[in-house]
């Protein structure tokens, strides 16, 4: 372990402040306990470099450049890939990589990518790409026999992962579509966040990809990733997955440990906010013990019923002191968390029932003041595109609006 991680998680450390994070004794001791609870969830490594992307153009350029430079492996997993300009760029990059002799595996969710046709996938198969449609609703009987027990049609692969050789791993909230890109590649519809990791955490991200492949095909995908040498100035990263069908709720447990024990501030960004009551209660309790708790969610949403459902929870949050904001100038799609200026999470996990109980998800969490500060700065910048929800105005809504919020909330819990 690095000296910083040792100082935080060593229960014998009683320093007034931590030299790197500038943490008070109270925060340091709290994170000693928190990290002792997070480490058993697995998927952790030190010595990584993490680069966040807050616009699709930057993320896509980096991802495409990585694919074009691949010499051994490209593994791509996504919920949505559209056959538009962005989608075609990625499909063509996969074909080119396969023709160079690179191992290419492409997992996509059939429901999320329903506009992708067999005709568009045929060139990939001919080039040698291993194309894996996740949980097709109308699969032939032979598919179910090969897979074993059939999957619920409600189980969807919501992960977004790209792995290139042993050099680069990407994950976050961005699907592959013009809607997530900026002016260069698309239409700037969504405000989203993605991240690049370089270092030993690539192997942990590969394990999540392999679990998706196993669920989709029933087969094992050999892991050729070597254990990478930690970078001397790198950071601690924990890659967490969620697969409720296999009783893996590592993201949910990490949320419970971190939100439930934060001591200074907690900033959450989630476009779809219909979480279990337990998380709502934790946010309220944190606020009442003096934590600065802020939630940014979508006002202008691509799934309007979820935005309406979220309003049913606002009164309890606002009465408990939680500050709630709705992004209205753009459509929010980022899923990020920052806590106490030391912990940051980027991934595919929404704070809704689908992510908590059904979808395959992945988050990359980092213990690093630098990345936490960058995400906090972006959070504050995003608030300029949002409006703050005031308790008095919220309670003054008409009976019809209140009923619609309640009804949408009940439907989203099904």
Number of C-alpha atoms within 10 A of each C-alpha: 10 13 8 17 17 13 20 25 19 17 14 11 15 14 14 12 15 17 10 12 17 14 20 13 15 14 20 27 20 17 27 20 17 21 18 15 14 20 14 10 18 13 23 20 23 23 21 22 19 22 12 19 18 16 19 30 20 16 23 23 13 16 19 15 12 20 26 16 12 23 17 16 20 27 22 23 25 23 24 24 24 18 20 16 13 22 18 16 16 20 18 13 19 27 19 18 24 25 16 14 14 21 20 26 21 19 23 26 23 21 19 18 19 14 14 18 11 9 8 13 13 12 14 22 14 12 17 18 24 16 16 18 18 24 24 17 12 8 10 9 9 9 15 15 10 12 16 11 8 11 16 11 12 12 19 23 28 25 32 27 25 24 28 25 21 23 15 21 27 25 27 28 27 32 29 24 23 24 20 26 25 19 12 12 20 17 14 19 18 21 23 23 26 27 20 21 21 20 24 27 29 29 23 23 25 23 18 22 25 18 19 22 21 14 20 20 19 15 13 11 16 7 10 12 16 11 13 17 11 18 14 10 10 18 23 22 28 22 28 26 29 25 24 17 15 9 8 15 18 23 25 18 16 19 16 15 17 23 25 18 19 24 21 17 17 24 22 22 24 21 31 31 22 28 19 14 10 10 17 18 15 16 24 20 20 24 24 15 12 13 21 20 25 20 21 28 27 28 24 17 21 16 11 13 17 22 23 24 24 23 21 22 18 21 18 14 22 18 12 18 22 24 20 21 22 23 22 17 16 17 23 28 25 28 26 29 24 28 26 24 24 21 23 25 27 25 29 30 28 24 21 20 17 22 24 21 16 20 22 27 28 29 25 29 23 25 23 21 21 18 21 21 18 14 25 21 11 13 20 13 11 19 15 11 15 22 15 13 16 14 17 10 8 15 12 10 10 9 10 9 14 17 12 16 20 18 15 20 21 13 11 17 13 7
